[in-house]
Amino acid sequence: MTLLFIRRLMTIVVITLLSVFTYAQTGPGIQAENVRITKPYKILTSGKQITVKSTKDIKSIMVWTASGHRIVEDKEVNSTSFSFNINVSEKVFFVMIQFEGSKPYTEKIGVQ
């Protein structure tokens, strides 16, 4: 009887300790989930006119539809602002903006 009590007690202690020690914690690489990345640009829409304003010089910009058709591609913008008109009837577009010496930013936008 005493042996059975000790086994049950040890089982409870082991399970409790395992649950305490195996509690998941976020590591240094996982914490980026809640961090918002600040973009160095803003995309403004007014009907079918799209304007990209940036704090840095835009190196290149590419816009394509959700079905994959390329609308705009300018590889030498070299300005902090870029405007263009959408002349297709689709509502969802993707914009890729590249700055000098940095990674490209891609964003999904919708127009009316």
DOFISE-406150 format. One line per 8 residues: for each residue y negated, x negated, z of C-alpha. Coordinates in Angstrom, 1 decimal. Layout:
BEGIN
Y:X:Z ~ ...
//
This chain:
BEGIN
0.0:0.0:0.0 ~ -2.4:-2.8:0.9 ~ -1.5:-4.7:-2.3 ~ -2.2:-1.6:-4.4 ~ -5.6:-1.2:-2.7 ~ -6.5:-4.9:-3.3 ~ -5.5:-4.5:-7.0 ~ -7.7:-1.5:-7.5
-10.6:-3.1:-5.7 ~ -10.3:-6.3:-7.8 ~ -10.2:-4.2:-11.0 ~ -13.3:-2.4:-10.0 ~ -15.1:-5.7:-9.1 ~ -14.0:-7.4:-12.4 ~ -15.2:-4.4:-14.5 ~ -18.5:-4.3:-12.6
-19.1:-8.0:-13.1 ~ -18.1:-7.9:-16.8 ~ -20.5:-5.1:-17.4 ~ -23.3:-6.9:-15.6 ~ -22.7:-10.3:-17.3 ~ -22.1:-8.9:-20.8 ~ -25.3:-6.9:-20.9 ~ -26.9:-7.4:-24.3
-30.2:-9.3:-24.3 ~ -32.4:-10.0:-27.3 ~ -32.5:-13.6:-28.4 ~ -35.6:-15.3:-29.8 ~ -34.7:-14.4:-33.4 ~ -34.1:-10.7:-32.7 ~ -37.5:-10.0:-31.0 ~ -39.2:-9.8:-34.4
-38.0:-6.3:-34.8 ~ -41.0:-4.8:-32.9 ~ -43.6:-7.1:-34.3 ~ -45.9:-5.8:-37.0 ~ -46.7:-8.3:-39.7 ~ -50.4:-8.2:-40.6 ~ -51.1:-8.1:-44.3 ~ -54.0:-10.0:-45.7
-54.8:-7.1:-48.1 ~ -55.4:-3.3:-48.3 ~ -54.3:-1.0:-51.1 ~ -56.7:1.9:-51.7 ~ -55.8:4.8:-53.9 ~ -58.1:7.4:-55.5 ~ -56.2:9.7:-57.8 ~ -54.7:7.5:-60.5
-57.0:4.5:-59.7 ~ -55.5:1.8:-57.4 ~ -57.6:-1.0:-55.8 ~ -56.2:-4.0:-54.0 ~ -58.7:-5.7:-51.6 ~ -57.8:-8.9:-49.9 ~ -59.2:-11.5:-47.5 ~ -57.7:-14.3:-49.7
-57.7:-14.9:-53.4 ~ -55.0:-13.0:-55.1 ~ -52.9:-15.3:-57.3 ~ -50.8:-12.6:-59.2 ~ -50.1:-8.9:-59.0 ~ -47.3:-6.9:-60.5 ~ -46.8:-3.1:-60.3 ~ -43.7:-1.2:-61.5
-42.4:2.4:-61.2 ~ -39.5:3.6:-59.1 ~ -37.5:3.7:-62.4 ~ -38.2:0.0:-63.0 ~ -40.9:0.2:-65.8 ~ -43.5:-2.5:-65.4 ~ -47.1:-1.0:-65.4 ~ -49.3:-4.0:-64.6
-48.6:-7.7:-64.5 ~ -51.5:-10.2:-64.1 ~ -50.5:-13.7:-63.3 ~ -54.1:-15.2:-62.9 ~ -56.2:-12.8:-60.9 ~ -58.0:-15.4:-58.8 ~ -60.2:-12.8:-57.1 ~ -60.2:-11.0:-53.7
-60.2:-7.6:-55.5 ~ -58.2:-6.0:-58.3 ~ -58.4:-2.5:-59.7 ~ -56.3:-0.7:-62.3 ~ -55.5:2.8:-63.5 ~ -52.1:4.4:-63.6 ~ -51.4:6.0:-67.0 ~ -47.8:7.3:-66.4
-46.8:10.5:-64.7 ~ -44.6:9.0:-62.0 ~ -45.6:9.3:-58.3 ~ -43.9:6.3:-56.6 ~ -44.8:2.7:-57.5 ~ -44.1:-0.7:-56.1 ~ -46.7:-3.4:-55.8 ~ -46.0:-7.1:-55.4
-49.0:-9.3:-54.5 ~ -48.8:-13.1:-54.5 ~ -51.3:-15.3:-52.8 ~ -51.8:-19.1:-53.4 ~ -49.3:-21.0:-51.3 ~ -47.7:-18.0:-49.5 ~ -44.8:-15.6:-49.9 ~ -45.2:-12.5:-52.0
-45.9:-9.2:-50.3 ~ -44.2:-6.1:-51.7 ~ -45.2:-2.6:-50.8 ~ -44.2:0.9:-51.9 ~ -47.1:3.3:-52.7 ~ -47.4:6.9:-53.8 ~ -50.1:8.5:-56.0 ~ -51.0:12.1:-56.7
//
